[in-house]
Amino acid sequence: MKPKYGLSALVALALLGMMTPTQAASRSAPACAPGTTVATDTGQVCGTTGDGVRSWLGVPYAEPPVGDLRWSPAKRHAPWTDVLQATERGSACPQAGVLGQPSENEDCLKLNIATPADTGAGGLPVMVEFHGGGFRFGSPGPGAYLAQAGNVVHVGVGYRLGIFGFLSHKALGPNAGNYALSDQQEALRWVRHNIARFGGDPRNVTIFGASAGGSSVCAHTASPTAAGLFQKGIVQSGEYNSLRGGDTTWQTQDCKSALPTQAEAQAQGARFATALKCEQTADVAACLRALPVKTLLDQSSDGLAPDRGTLAPIVDGRILTMSPAEAFAKGKVNRVALMHGVGRDEVQLAPATTPEQYEALVKQQYGSLAPEVFARYPLNRFPEPAAFIAYRTIVADSNSVCPALLNDERLSRRIPVYAFEVDNADPPPLFFLDQTKPNGAYHISEVPFLYGPPRSDISANQRTFGNQIVAQWTGFARTGNPTVDGTPLWPRYTHGDPAVMSLVPAGDSAATREIARQHNCAFWNRHAPYVD
């Protein structure tokens, strides 16, 4: 079955264990456990313990973005007086119904915190996760396993999505848009002020995420308003948009793309307001803020229609003064260390299943470049199903692998970069995949290994891979270097030594300098959004 939405949205929803509103209402919240009361700068919270982990769920970090705060920057939450029972997950932010998981609850700016049961003297590394879902779907992922297995403090962040997270309109102010990024930065301010009370080190914060979460890390690396809020970042599959802006699941939003300007975004916002009969009112902002959540979701969920508004990051002039890719090319980045990589076989576009489809899709995506693409990827060089594998390879090379390596090169001129490619060609399949096809190292295939112990029904090779991933991710969070005990030497990527860690199962991961040549990157990089 072909998924209706892109892989990142489906993975986010499948892996994050979201409950439907009916399920949430059918049971009462667990009681707080003794010894879990913590005083934050806005009030006391209490949580739960179990399986070697302490958890606090649904902790508010910002005021609910309702009324006049809808489409306003995140605002620090007002203090409360009673002890807040933080024992169940907060609501997902408003999003359309996907897999039976819709939400219309704007009171969603909440954190989930997980720590090892024994934090010792404190000072543990902090890993703040921004979930994936194309900036339109999803909610914070489970952090208990990573906290326990890696001896870190995990913080999952709920942030505004879709039209609620990104609408820009001149009536909303001079820097309207990017409210989701504002939420994420407000969450990081909360972490800076409070995480020491949960056993974390506020001076050792790593932000990480996959797909839109990875794109978020790129955005904050380039954002002037994020300076000092984190020390390290891990970008997983943050390059996924179509290279040339052809048919794509998501509005332009990833780490390599030229994002919409404020003027472009406001023009889209005006069309959105016109479609909702607000543009000609005396107070456009008030009209939009008075509309029901469902009305806004319905209007903004209409495919790639020109009147659905902005649903992803823009260059708003404050949080982002330029696209992350441009900032990377110009060296306008915050002084942080990064792990950065993609999967070898990343695909966010519809597949080709016949030679005719292969030819048509290549022409559709690459236009005048199609003859050169056909010359570099002749169909007779690929095993059956040749059309599927050939097109999968082209899309991965052009949209993900080569843009990621180009960003590695640009970032490494200014900050420490540890580059990787996920080359796990036979990972445990997820439900949305057509398992009759060779999907290879598909989009964010490594994410399940961070959310729980390797399943007993997978091979020993895959279990070893999962343990390695957790050790490298949490090791980097601890020291700024992913080379830790039980893992291979991971050299820093530099212009003189463009080493990329090829992540494979069975303990066979190793650094390589061959990926750019194997993926035709000299060709693809000539057509990047920003060329030096």
Phi, psi and omega in degrees: 000129178283127181292146179287327182245170181293165185299319185298320179296315182292319177297316181303313183288323182289323187270336190273358173065036180294140175265148172287158177305323179297316179297318182297323183282345187277354179219155179274160180291142176299154177286156176289148178270148177301143176080011181252006180284127182231137178267114173265178181284356176243355179150172181276147175227151174229153187224209184232165174229157178160144178056038176076017184225145168251139185225143170232121188243144176067038179276121181291135174244348179211160178296146176303130184278068181240166181060230181291346179273351172294129183062039169234157178302152180304139182241131180309138183292141176291150179295154172239165187256318180281165174288125181277124179280101185258070188237006173214151184299144174287170178293147168296150176290158184309132180200155180292161181289114175230125181056031178076023184238052180282162173212143173234018185264112180279349177276075192226007182275079187232157176245149167246128185240132177229134178226158170301150181303324178245105179270006178060228179277006181085197180073025179285150174299148183247129178243112182258119186255131171255119188288161176271185180128023177064022184062015180236341186221169171101178178202172184303140181278167178288133183244000187297318183295313181298320179299314183285311185291328183256357181056054179229168169263124179254134177233119175260135189247125167272133182218157183298145186236160171055223184297331179286333182267347192216357182304131173242135177204143184300334179288345182266002176119166187292336180241035186297142180118173176059034178294329177298318178292325174299318177300312182299321179288326175294322176299321178293327175293320176300316179300315181301322184276336193234341193292337178300330181287346176256008178098004182263161178260109182293350178263005180224072185249127175247125173263143181207163178175165182243144178062243177299331174295321175293319176300323177299318179298318176301316181300315182288332175296330181262354189273123176301328183280354177262357183303128178085354183275345178206160183251335184216159177215151175235116181257113178251114175055047179275356175248111185210345177294159175298133184302319186253015174072026177281201181305120181215154180291326190245151169299149181309126188199355194269186189289344184254349195274156168279107183285158177300144173285168177300319180296316179297317180294321180292327175296319176295321178296323178295319177295321177298313180295324178296317180298333180260010176063032177255339189297327184264008179279165181293328181228093185297317181299315180296320179299312181296319182290340180274348183286147177295152179304315184298320179300317180292319178296316181299316182292324185272358183258014185274074176052229177251032183299147183289346182252027179263359177083182179267134186236015185202175185302149176226170172273094188270349178093352179235294178290317174237116177267350173199164177298146177308318181299320177293319178299320178296317181294328182264357180075020180268072186229157174287151184276085180229169172255146184230141154261137188210127179189176182221174172274148181301326189243037180301131175216129174238012181245161177300141184280163170262133180243350179225160176302325179294318177295319178305310181296317182293318182290321177298316179296320180296315185283323193246355172051239183294343178278350188306315180302319178292324178296313178301322181294325181275339182231063181296135187300329184286356177271355186251142176287164178288143358283106191299317182298317181297311184291320180298311182292320175304317182293316180299312182297315180298315181297312187284321188268334190232299191297306183291318175299324178295317179295323177296319176295323175303312182300315183290315180294324185294344176290339187241327187221162176294132180229133172243109187268148177215157168230129176281111182248027177281094190282350181224055181288162175305129184288152173254161194298333186279350183281145168282101188284359173275354182251151176279091186280341177064211179278080190284173185306123180049039179293343179276346186300317181303332180292340179273348187257353179184164180298147179307135183297149182289341183269005177261169187289161176300326178299317180289324178297319177297320178300314180299316179297322179295315181302313181298317180297319181289317181297311182285330176295318176298319178299327182284314192239347187084009179221124183280000175278109181226171179305137179085007180227159181286161175298127181244098182289153174289140176284128176221167178299321180283337180221082183283066183279132177237129177283116175273110185271110181229163182288178170068018181075019185257012178299145180201155177285143179222155176242018189255351190298316182300318180292317182296333186255016177059038187289333176301323177288307186295325184291342174291346184243022179290157179301325179234120183247126179296000000 
